[in-house]
Amino acid sequence: MKKIITIIVLLVAVTLSAQSEKKTLQVGDKAPSIKGIDQHGNKLDSDIILKNNKILLVFYRGNWCPHCKKHLTSLQEHLNEFKEKGVQVIVVTPETVEKTKETADKFKNEFSIVHDVDNKIMTDYKVAYEVNKQTVPKYYKIVQEKLNEYNVENNNVLPVPATYLIDNNGKIIYAQYDENYKNRSDFSEILNSL
């Protein structure tokens, strides 16, 4: 009887461990729907977009983040190549609508930037995290000041700066997720995979 109980306990532990390891979306997973309004007032609906195009979905923290600025600049440099390959780019942020417009103007971005209302898209894609002293111990005060300025009131949530490529069937065919905010997707690598 002890052996059976031990085996059951081990099976439950292995199952729980496997479930906890898959905390992020992976290649092959069904991509959650994306609905929002970009900085130009255009309504975006991934179910409609995917009928004719793939989607490159990029999460960024805000235009106050130097790594985000560099990443968005690189994305703009590759935008025409993505368009030529039938890929529509959607960038998601917790920044206010006004700040998304400021970002687009400042960096001459031509892709859609969506303010994530109620953090829904970030939550659906499992990239949202709350900024507190435990999650951002080194730069907490500075980041909190930026969130107070850039995000909607009382929203201290940021995304892990992740990138997903979604095919016409709504499946994720490329996933880059790294909790180290300095590590970002390589757009040349993504283009080469298309």
Order of alpha helices (4+ residues) and beta strands (2+ residues): alpha-beta-beta-alpha-beta-alpha-beta-alpha-beta-alpha-beta-alpha-beta-beta-beta-alpha
